[in-house]
Amino acid sequence: MKDLKHYRINAGSSVSLKDFATADDGGMDESDARAQFEQLKKRMEDLQEVLYAQCQHALLVVLQAMDTGGKDSTIRSVFTGFNPAGCRVANFKAPNESERLHDFLWRVHQRAPRLGQIVVFNRSHYEDVLIARVRELVPKARWKRRYKHINDFEEMLSDEGVHIVKFFLHISKDYQKRRLQKRLDNPSKHWKFDPGDLEERKRWDDYQSAYEKALARCSTERAPWYVIPAEIRWYRDLLIARALVETLESMDLRFPQSTIDPQSFVID
């Protein structure tokens, strides 16, 4: 497995997604990778329990990808086994009428994790510098200011005890074509096919440019972006699990000090 720094965007650096492989396996054997992944999952589950009990930190995981990039399958693979009392997924669709009457971060802030909790954003506030930019949903001057607003928002969350880690699941245009075709070929997947995805696909290059700018402008020391090769799913899952374990371990998690003397109790 390659070092995670190979996939992390350094703060202030420029980004070209062409420099990142989409089908990278880190030179690993699949069986070894899956075994390591299971060990990391167990470690994550143990750390989640301490995070919940201590209630002094929180974890926000942001997942972004092109259509068919694997956000849902990542959530199923990586977060299965977490205690749902302390972990939830927030899905962000197009804003509704009420949400459009507020600032773009209003609906996002409400779904940020409380202390002791892990929250996964399936899409996120970054849509407001991605689709909003590509589809020209707001004036250019407005979306350009949003990079700073996002950085300030994430810095504020970090100041309040929320640790943030962000993953861009990187796929190729050819891979997306194969995945979309599978949805058409399999009747049980027809519900997942949206003809509008084909219109978005025509803007592939524009979206790649928008992602490059977002990754470059909004990867910070306290809220880093990782470009994760997402076409080999077992390696994708291993990288994300490793990053999450490292993030949780950095919190110095400890069970709270007990206020009772267990020897003084007798259970009849």
Backbone torsions as a table, in degrees:
resi	resn	phi	psi	omega
1	MET	NA	131.5	178.7
2	LYS	-71.6	155.2	176.2
3	ASP	-62.7	142.3	-178.4
4	LEU	-59.9	-26.3	-179.1
5	LYS	-63.1	-20.0	177.1
6	HIS	-64.1	-25.9	-175.1
7	TYR	-108.4	-7.8	-176.7
8	ARG	-85.9	138.8	176.6
9	ILE	-87.9	119.5	178.9
10	ASN	-72.2	141.3	-179.5
11	ALA	-57.3	131.7	177.0
12	GLY	83.0	0.4	-178.4
13	SER	-88.9	156.5	173.6
14	SER	-82.1	159.7	-174.7
15	VAL	-133.4	130.7	168.2
16	SER	-126.2	114.1	-176.5
17	LEU	-65.0	-18.9	177.1
18	LYS	-66.5	-17.3	179.2
19	ASP	-81.4	-7.4	-177.3
20	PHE	-112.5	126.1	177.3
21	ALA	-68.2	148.6	177.6
22	THR	-100.3	-19.2	-177.9
23	ALA	-118.5	34.6	-179.8
24	ASP	-71.0	137.5	174.3
25	ASP	-117.8	8.0	177.9
26	GLY	66.0	12.4	-177.0
27	GLY	72.3	20.1	-174.5
28	MET	-98.9	155.9	169.6
29	ASP	-82.9	138.8	-175.2
30	GLU	-60.5	-42.5	-177.9
31	SER	-64.1	-39.9	177.4
32	ASP	-65.0	-41.4	-179.8
33	ALA	-63.5	-41.6	179.9
34	ARG	-66.7	-36.8	177.9
35	ALA	-65.1	-43.0	177.5
36	GLN	-64.3	-38.6	179.5
37	PHE	-61.2	-43.0	179.8
38	GLU	-63.7	-37.2	176.5
39	GLN	-64.9	-41.6	179.4
40	LEU	-67.4	-37.2	177.8
41	LYS	-61.3	-43.7	178.2
42	LYS	-62.0	-40.6	178.1
43	ARG	-63.8	-42.4	178.1
44	MET	-60.9	-42.5	-179.7
45	GLU	-63.6	-39.7	177.6
46	ASP	-65.4	-43.1	-179.5
47	LEU	-67.5	-34.5	178.1
48	GLN	-61.1	-39.3	-179.7
49	GLU	-61.8	-42.1	179.7
50	VAL	-69.1	-41.2	176.9
51	LEU	-55.0	-45.6	-178.5
52	TYR	-67.0	-42.5	-177.8
53	ALA	-69.6	-42.2	-177.4
54	GLN	-70.1	-40.5	175.1
55	CYS	57.1	42.7	176.7
56	GLN	-120.7	-12.4	179.9
57	HIS	-133.5	166.4	173.2
58	ALA	-142.1	162.4	179.5
59	LEU	-128.5	125.7	174.4
60	LEU	-112.5	121.8	179.0
61	VAL	-110.8	122.9	179.9
62	VAL	-106.7	125.9	176.3
63	LEU	-114.9	124.9	175.4
64	GLN	-131.0	148.7	178.4
65	ALA	-168.1	161.2	166.1
66	MET	-67.3	163.0	176.4
67	ASP	-53.7	138.1	-177.1
68	THR	73.0	13.0	-177.4
69	GLY	-72.6	-14.7	173.6
70	GLY	101.2	25.6	179.5
71	LYS	-62.9	-46.2	-177.9
72	ASP	-64.3	-43.6	-178.7
73	SER	-68.9	-31.1	174.7
74	THR	-62.8	-44.8	179.7
75	ILE	-62.5	-43.7	179.3
76	ARG	-62.6	-41.9	-175.0
77	SER	-75.5	-46.6	-169.7
78	VAL	-84.3	-36.4	-170.6
79	PHE	-101.9	-3.5	172.5
80	THR	-63.9	131.4	-177.5
81	GLY	107.6	-18.8	174.4
82	PHE	-70.1	148.8	175.4
83	ASN	-70.0	117.4	-177.0
84	PRO	-64.5	-15.7	176.1
85	ALA	-64.8	-23.8	-177.5
86	GLY	-123.5	13.8	-178.8
87	CYS	-144.4	131.4	176.6
88	ARG	-143.8	161.8	179.1
89	VAL	-112.5	132.6	175.7
90	ALA	-112.3	119.3	179.1
91	ASN	-99.3	133.6	-180.0
92	PHE	-114.1	112.4	174.4
93	LYS	-98.3	-170.4	174.3
94	ALA	-59.9	138.0	-177.9
95	PRO	-61.1	142.4	177.6
96	ASN	-81.6	-179.0	-174.7
97	GLU	-59.9	-43.1	179.8
98	SER	-65.4	-42.4	-178.4
99	GLU	-65.3	-33.7	-179.9
100	ARG	-68.3	-16.5	179.6
101	LEU	-85.2	-4.3	179.1
102	HIS	-112.3	172.0	173.1
103	ASP	-63.9	159.1	-170.5
104	PHE	-67.1	-19.3	180.0
105	LEU	-93.5	-6.3	-175.1
106	TRP	-58.8	-50.3	-177.0
107	ARG	-71.7	-25.8	-178.1
108	VAL	-73.8	-44.5	-176.6
109	HIS	-61.0	-35.7	-179.5
110	GLN	-64.0	-21.2	-175.1
111	ARG	-107.9	6.4	175.5
112	ALA	-67.4	155.0	-176.3
113	PRO	-72.0	145.3	167.7
114	ARG	-82.9	169.3	178.3
115	LEU	-60.7	139.1	-177.9
116	GLY	89.1	-1.8	-171.4
117	GLN	-117.9	152.7	170.0
118	ILE	-112.0	129.6	176.9
119	VAL	-126.4	134.7	176.8
120	VAL	-108.8	122.0	174.0
121	PHE	-89.6	114.1	173.4
122	ASN	-92.6	99.2	-158.3
123	ARG	67.2	170.2	-168.3
124	SER	-167.6	-164.9	175.8
125	HIS	-62.0	-15.0	179.5
126	TYR	-71.0	-18.0	174.2
127	GLU	-58.3	-24.4	-177.1
128	ASP	-79.7	-4.5	167.6
129	VAL	-122.0	12.3	177.6
130	LEU	-114.4	-82.5	-179.5
131	ILE	-65.0	-34.5	178.8
132	ALA	-62.9	-32.9	177.7
133	ARG	-77.4	-50.6	-174.6
134	VAL	-65.8	-41.5	-178.0
135	ARG	-90.2	2.0	178.4
136	GLU	54.4	48.9	-178.6
137	LEU	-78.0	-22.5	175.9
138	VAL	-135.4	160.2	178.6
139	PRO	-59.5	149.7	-178.4
140	LYS	-55.5	-42.2	-178.3
141	ALA	-60.5	-30.4	-178.5
142	ARG	-76.2	-50.0	-177.2
143	TRP	-67.8	-27.6	177.7
144	LYS	-65.4	-32.8	178.1
145	ARG	-73.4	-18.8	-173.9
146	ARG	-69.0	-25.0	177.1
147	TYR	-58.7	-45.7	178.9
148	LYS	-66.2	-41.0	179.2
149	HIS	-60.3	-41.4	179.6
150	ILE	-64.4	-46.0	179.4
151	ASN	-61.7	-41.1	179.0
152	ASP	-65.8	-40.6	179.1
153	PHE	-62.5	-46.4	-179.0
154	GLU	-69.3	-33.4	176.0
155	GLU	-65.5	-40.0	178.2
156	MET	-63.0	-44.7	177.4
157	LEU	-59.8	-42.4	179.5
158	SER	-62.3	-41.7	178.3
159	ASP	-60.4	-27.8	-177.2
160	GLU	-94.7	9.3	173.9
161	GLY	102.0	6.7	179.4
162	VAL	-94.2	120.4	176.2
163	HIS	-92.2	133.6	-171.4
164	ILE	-121.5	132.6	173.6
165	VAL	-137.6	134.9	-169.6
166	LYS	-126.3	134.2	-176.7
167	PHE	-123.6	124.4	169.0
168	PHE	-98.8	115.3	-179.4
169	LEU	-83.6	108.6	-167.4
170	HIS	-94.4	121.2	176.4
171	ILE	-129.4	165.0	177.0
172	SER	-93.6	164.4	177.6
173	LYS	-65.6	-36.1	177.9
174	ASP	-66.0	-39.2	177.9
175	TYR	-63.1	-43.6	178.3
176	GLN	-60.1	-40.2	178.3
177	LYS	-59.2	-44.8	180.0
178	ARG	-63.7	-40.5	-179.6
179	ARG	-67.5	-41.0	177.8
180	LEU	-64.8	-38.7	178.9
181	GLN	-65.3	-36.9	177.5
182	LYS	-61.5	-35.3	177.8
183	ARG	-66.6	-34.7	177.9
184	LEU	-75.0	-33.0	-176.6
185	ASP	-78.7	-21.8	-175.8
186	ASN	-108.8	110.9	-178.2
187	PRO	-56.0	-30.7	-179.5
188	SER	-73.7	-8.7	179.5
189	LYS	-109.0	2.0	-177.9
190	HIS	-59.2	-32.9	-178.6
191	TRP	-62.7	-22.8	-178.9
192	LYS	-84.9	-12.9	-176.2
193	PHE	-85.5	124.4	177.5
194	ASP	-117.3	116.3	179.5
195	PRO	-53.6	-26.7	178.0
196	GLY	-63.9	-22.3	177.6
197	ASP	-62.6	-29.4	179.7
198	LEU	-70.1	-33.9	176.2
199	GLU	-68.0	-41.3	178.0
200	GLU	-65.4	-34.6	-179.7
201	ARG	-61.1	-32.8	178.4
202	LYS	-63.7	-19.9	-179.4
203	ARG	-101.8	24.4	-176.1
204	TRP	-49.7	-52.3	-176.9
205	ASP	-62.4	-37.7	178.8
206	ASP	-64.7	-40.3	178.6
207	TYR	-68.1	-38.0	177.6
208	GLN	-61.3	-42.0	177.9
209	SER	-64.2	-40.9	179.6
210	ALA	-64.8	-40.7	177.1
211	TYR	-64.7	-42.8	179.9
212	GLU	-58.1	-42.3	180.0
213	LYS	-67.6	-42.8	-179.8
214	ALA	-64.2	-42.3	179.4
215	LEU	-63.9	-41.2	-178.2
216	ALA	-70.6	-41.5	-175.2
217	ARG	-80.6	-23.9	-169.1
218	CYS	-123.5	17.9	170.3
219	SER	-95.8	115.3	-176.2
220	THR	-124.0	169.9	-179.8
221	GLU	-60.9	-36.6	-176.6
222	ARG	-94.5	-9.8	177.9
223	ALA	-144.6	70.4	-172.6
224	PRO	-76.5	152.9	169.8
225	TRP	-100.2	141.4	170.9
226	TYR	-119.8	134.2	172.5
227	VAL	-94.4	107.8	-172.8
228	ILE	-101.9	121.4	174.5
229	PRO	-63.5	121.1	-166.9
230	ALA	-112.6	4.7	-177.5
231	GLU	-84.5	-24.9	173.7
232	ILE	-104.3	100.5	-165.2
233	ARG	-67.0	-36.1	-178.8
234	TRP	-66.7	-30.4	176.8
235	TYR	-78.9	-38.3	173.9
236	ARG	-53.2	-50.1	-177.1
237	ASP	-63.7	-39.5	-179.8
238	LEU	-63.5	-45.3	179.9
239	LEU	-61.2	-44.6	-177.9
240	ILE	-66.7	-42.7	178.7
241	ALA	-61.1	-41.7	178.7
242	ARG	-62.5	-43.9	179.7
243	ALA	-64.0	-38.3	-179.6
244	LEU	-69.5	-40.5	177.9
245	VAL	-62.7	-44.7	179.8
246	GLU	-61.8	-39.1	179.4
247	THR	-66.6	-45.1	179.8
248	LEU	-65.4	-40.1	-179.6
249	GLU	-67.2	-25.9	179.6
250	SER	-70.9	-12.3	-175.7
251	MET	-83.0	-6.4	-177.1
252	ASP	54.1	55.4	-176.6
253	LEU	-74.6	138.7	178.4
254	ARG	-145.1	143.4	172.4
255	PHE	-63.6	142.8	179.2
256	PRO	-63.3	148.3	180.0
257	GLN	-65.1	131.4	179.6
258	SER	-71.0	144.6	178.3
259	THR	-104.6	7.9	-178.4
260	ILE	-119.3	159.0	171.4
261	ASP	-101.0	106.0	-175.7
262	PRO	-61.5	-23.3	-179.8
263	GLN	-72.8	-14.0	-177.2
264	SER	-88.7	0.6	-178.3
265	PHE	-112.9	140.1	175.3
266	VAL	-125.7	122.0	179.4
267	ILE	-98.0	111.8	-179.0
268	ASP	-74.6	NA	NA
